[in-house]
Amino acid sequence: MSSSVLTDTASSTTTGTPTGRLYVAWRDPVSRAMVPIARLDRSDTDGTTTYEYRYLRAAAASDRFRALVGFPDLRRAYRSNDLFPFFENRLMARTRIDYSSYLDALGLAVDADPFEVLARSEGRRETDTFEVFPEPTLSGGVARCRFLVHGVRHVPGASAAIEMLTVGDQLAVLPDPQNPADAQAVLLRDGDFHLLGWVPRYLTELVHTPLKRLGPDGIEVQVEHVGNPDGPVHLRLLCALAARWPADCAPPFRGPDFEPVATR
């Protein structure tokens, strides 16, 4: 690549109380697609933290989605000074003996803020079909985010190849239009042409848009953390993505599906 997109990226550890936005995705039981159905906004003003949960229009448009128990009204904005139980229950307890190892696998410091842990870990639970993911940042014409590589367990040899990676290694993105589950799927491979897994579905726009408009120099993916091979497979590989974003394109995560149903 002629010039690096990933210059001056933020530290992988939390240095203060973050303010930001997380989205909730739900797996449609019929299409198997991950549908963004809600967003959680966090604001910090004069030492007071406020969380706001609102459903997205994509949730209201789905015939199969049912409102969550803690948020029964699709048209209401829910606010709290504490993290809602739906999200709190997706965090590993700090008292667990393996908590520090878990944070290390996410590339975070042991004192990382819970909101950042949610953003990095995807808030996955074995018992449901939801994931949590952060909104990419867009600054200076570059969209950035971090993500856990998906589907490692389904790629033969991926785990062994990941073990050979080091922080800072460049990974190539490969559109996977023949994927039977998702024609927009994007594979990742290392410098030795080993396939490693997929970019999460909710981030594939960040790959396809710059590739179509700017070519291969428009996107860069680097290894940020390699997890323990004996740990959870979904924590095996953490990457940082940076995409040169065309000035005439709407920012990522905009459009009707990402609009909240409730207005403030």
Secondary structure in CASP SS format (residue, H / E / C, confidence):
PFRMAT SS
TARGET T0000
AUTHOR 0000-0000-0000
METHOD secondary structure of the structure
MODEL  1
M C 1.00
S C 1.00
S C 1.00
S C 1.00
V C 1.00
L C 1.00
T C 1.00
D C 1.00
T C 1.00
A C 1.00
S C 1.00
S C 1.00
T C 1.00
T C 1.00
T C 1.00
G C 1.00
T C 1.00
P C 1.00
T C 1.00
G C 1.00
R E 1.00
L E 1.00
Y E 1.00
V E 1.00
A E 1.00
W E 1.00
R E 1.00
D C 1.00
P C 1.00
V C 1.00
S C 1.00
R C 1.00
A C 1.00
M E 1.00
V E 1.00
P E 1.00
I E 1.00
A E 1.00
R E 1.00
L E 1.00
D E 1.00
R E 1.00
S E 1.00
D E 1.00
T E 1.00
D C 1.00
G C 1.00
T E 1.00
T E 1.00
T E 1.00
Y E 1.00
E E 1.00
Y E 1.00
R E 1.00
Y E 1.00
L E 1.00
R H 1.00
A H 1.00
A H 1.00
A H 1.00
A H 1.00
S C 1.00
D C 1.00
R C 1.00
F C 1.00
R C 1.00
A C 1.00
L C 1.00
V C 1.00
G C 1.00
F C 1.00
P C 1.00
D C 1.00
L C 1.00
R C 1.00
R C 1.00
A C 1.00
Y E 1.00
R E 1.00
S E 1.00
N C 1.00
D C 1.00
L C 1.00
F C 1.00
P H 1.00
F H 1.00
F H 1.00
E H 1.00
N C 1.00
R C 1.00
L C 1.00
M C 1.00
A C 1.00
R C 1.00
T C 1.00
R C 1.00
I C 1.00
D C 1.00
Y H 1.00
S H 1.00
S H 1.00
Y H 1.00
L H 1.00
D H 1.00
A H 1.00
L C 1.00
G C 1.00
L C 1.00
A C 1.00
V C 1.00
D C 1.00
A C 1.00
D C 1.00
P H 1.00
F H 1.00
E H 1.00
V H 1.00
L H 1.00
A H 1.00
R H 1.00
S H 1.00
E C 1.00
G C 1.00
R C 1.00
R C 1.00
E C 1.00
T C 1.00
D C 1.00
T C 1.00
F E 1.00
E E 1.00
V E 1.00
F E 1.00
P E 1.00
E C 1.00
P C 1.00
T E 1.00
L E 1.00
S E 1.00
G C 1.00
G C 1.00
V E 1.00
A E 1.00
R E 1.00
C E 1.00
R E 1.00
F E 1.00
L E 1.00
V C 1.00
H E 1.00
G C 1.00
V H 1.00
R H 1.00
H H 1.00
V C 1.00
P C 1.00
G C 1.00
A H 1.00
S H 1.00
A H 1.00
A H 1.00
I H 1.00
E H 1.00
M C 1.00
L C 1.00
T C 1.00
V C 1.00
G C 1.00
D C 1.00
Q E 1.00
L E 1.00
A E 1.00
V E 1.00
L E 1.00
P E 1.00
D C 1.00
P C 1.00
Q C 1.00
N C 1.00
P C 1.00
A C 1.00
D C 1.00
A C 1.00
Q C 1.00
A C 1.00
V E 1.00
L E 1.00
L E 1.00
R E 1.00
D C 1.00
G C 1.00
D C 1.00
F C 1.00
H C 1.00
L E 1.00
L E 1.00
G E 1.00
W E 1.00
V C 1.00
P C 1.00
R H 1.00
Y H 1.00
L H 1.00
T C 1.00
E H 1.00
L H 1.00
V H 1.00
H H 1.00
T H 1.00
P H 1.00
L H 1.00
K H 1.00
R H 1.00
L H 1.00
G C 1.00
P H 1.00
D H 1.00
G H 1.00
I E 1.00
E E 1.00
V E 1.00
Q E 1.00
V E 1.00
E E 1.00
H E 1.00
V E 1.00
G C 1.00
N C 1.00
P C 1.00
D C 1.00
G C 1.00
P C 1.00
V H 1.00
H H 1.00
L H 1.00
R C 1.00
L E 1.00
L E 1.00
C E 1.00
A E 1.00
L E 1.00
A E 1.00
A E 1.00
R E 1.00
W C 1.00
P C 1.00
A C 1.00
D C 1.00
C C 1.00
A C 1.00
P C 1.00
P C 1.00
F C 1.00
R C 1.00
G C 1.00
P H 1.00
D H 1.00
F H 1.00
E C 1.00
P E 1.00
V C 1.00
A C 1.00
T C 1.00
R C 1.00
END
